[in-house]
Amino acid sequence: MIRRDILDLLQCPACAGPELTLGSGRRPDLVCQSCEAHYPIVNGIPDLVAPEATPAPGTYRTETLANVIAGVYDVVAPVMSMAIWRCSPLRYIDHENRALGRARGGVYLEAPIGTGVALAPCIAPYHDVTVLGVDKSWKMLFQAQKRLKKTGASFQLIRADVNALPIKTGAVRSLQSLNGLHGFTDRVGALNEFHRCLEPDGYFSGSTLVRAQTDMADAVLERYERYGIYPMLRSPEFLLQEVRAAAFEGMHFETHGAVMFFAGQRAARDETEVTSPSTKSTAKKGAAKKGASRKKTSKKSDASGDAKTSKGKGASKSSRRAG
């Protein structure tokens, strides 16, 4: 079952309610205490995908492809990485270790986690980190669960949408998104969600496929786009603009074949930080006190002015009488 410390990190994806509790029904589920929405738990994996009235175009095809290739992904991915994308799989492991190290003593989030092929060689039971893995494909999650259990490390997988992450604001210390951005239907929205989930100075890194690097890679990506799996993939310069628009600091990039790796962090304090209710109430009280003190000062000044005026009138009257 889901640990208490994990529940404290989660929020409702529909209403952003801060409290999710275990339901009391026969089937395991999570219940939002704010909107009373129920989210089922399947094999220890909570399904925290908010219901969509009209799913985004391409969502169904992207999920279908992920479910189809989940069984062969671990065999196909390294071959495609070397032969088509022209990038060594060891570079993913290097970035994974770096991101895990930045999460020491905090929360590490991988979105999407896929089959866990990059994470499994890097985590261990003695690591002082809370590992969360997010993906929208059930088959990918089941594959990752099977693989990560063999490591003996503690982890929690969640089915969720990257555009509505069920993670509380500022809860994550390090976030990794390997080969994820090119598969998101709304990249800017996902980047903003990543930014929200990170704590101040939180570490953000990942990789994505880009165009205009190799002819073979462009030919394969062109077929992906014709099928409607991914949104239009752009050049590295175009993706840089999208990443920088999410207000990450110190972003640096490197391209290996058709794969662009990136890393940066959330600012220590930025304009997107949400003011807490207690801070708002304190500010209101302070403003009220300032207003009251200003009123008192104005009353005192008015009273002193009236007193001076009356003294002046009295003096003029006495001088007239004396004359």
Rosetta blueprint (number, residue, H / E / L):
1 M L
2 I L
3 R L
4 R H
5 D H
6 I H
7 L H
8 D L
9 L L
10 L E
11 Q L
12 C L
13 P L
14 A L
15 C L
16 A L
17 G L
18 P L
19 E L
20 L E
21 T E
22 L E
23 G L
24 S L
25 G L
26 R L
27 R L
28 P L
29 D E
30 L E
31 V E
32 C E
33 Q L
34 S L
35 C L
36 E L
37 A L
38 H E
39 Y E
40 P E
41 I E
42 V E
43 N L
44 G L
45 I E
46 P E
47 D E
48 L L
49 V L
50 A L
51 P L
52 E L
53 A L
54 T L
55 P L
56 A L
57 P L
58 G L
59 T H
60 Y H
61 R H
62 T H
63 E H
64 T H
65 L H
66 A H
67 N H
68 V H
69 I H
70 A L
71 G L
72 V L
73 Y H
74 D H
75 V H
76 V H
77 A H
78 P H
79 V H
80 M H
81 S H
82 M H
83 A H
84 I L
85 W L
86 R L
87 C L
88 S L
89 P L
90 L H
91 R H
92 Y H
93 I H
94 D H
95 H H
96 E H
97 N H
98 R H
99 A H
100 L H
101 G H
102 R H
103 A L
104 R L
105 G L
106 G L
107 V E
108 Y E
109 L E
110 E E
111 A L
112 P L
113 I L
114 G L
115 T L
116 G L
117 V L
118 A L
119 L L
120 A L
121 P L
122 C L
123 I L
124 A L
125 P L
126 Y L
127 H L
128 D L
129 V L
130 T E
131 V E
132 L E
133 G E
134 V E
135 D E
136 K L
137 S L
138 W H
139 K H
140 M H
141 L H
142 F H
143 Q H
144 A H
145 Q H
146 K H
147 R H
148 L H
149 K H
150 K L
151 T L
152 G L
153 A L
154 S L
155 F E
156 Q E
157 L E
158 I E
159 R E
160 A L
161 D L
162 V L
163 N L
164 A L
165 L L
166 P L
167 I E
168 K L
169 T L
170 G L
171 A L
172 V E
173 R E
174 S E
175 L E
176 Q E
177 S E
178 L L
179 N L
180 G L
181 L H
182 H H
183 G H
184 F L
185 T L
186 D L
187 R H
188 V H
189 G H
190 A H
191 L H
192 N H
193 E H
194 F H
195 H H
196 R H
197 C H
198 L E
199 E E
200 P E
201 D E
202 G E
203 Y E
204 F E
205 S E
206 G E
207 S E
208 T E
209 L E
210 V L
211 R L
212 A L
213 Q L
214 T L
215 D H
216 M H
217 A H
218 D H
219 A H
220 V H
221 L H
222 E H
223 R H
224 Y H
225 E H
226 R H
227 Y H
228 G L
229 I L
230 Y L
231 P L
232 M L
233 L L
234 R L
235 S L
236 P H
237 E H
238 F H
239 L H
240 L H
241 Q H
242 E H
243 V H
244 R H
245 A H
246 A L
247 A L
248 F E
249 E E
250 G E
251 M E
252 H E
253 F E
254 E E
255 T E
256 H E
257 G L
258 A L
259 V E
260 M E
261 F E
262 F E
263 A E
264 G E
265 Q E
266 R E
267 A L
268 A L
269 R L
270 D L
271 E L
272 T L
273 E L
274 V L
275 T L
276 S L
277 P H
278 S H
279 T H
280 K H
281 S H
282 T H
283 A H
284 K H
285 K H
286 G H
287 A H
288 A H
289 K H
290 K H
291 G H
292 A H
293 S H
294 R H
295 K H
296 K H
297 T H
298 S H
299 K H
300 K H
301 S H
302 D H
303 A H
304 S H
305 G H
306 D H
307 A H
308 K H
309 T H
310 S H
311 K H
312 G H
313 K H
314 G H
315 A H
316 S H
317 K H
318 S H
319 S H
320 R H
321 R H
322 A H
323 G L
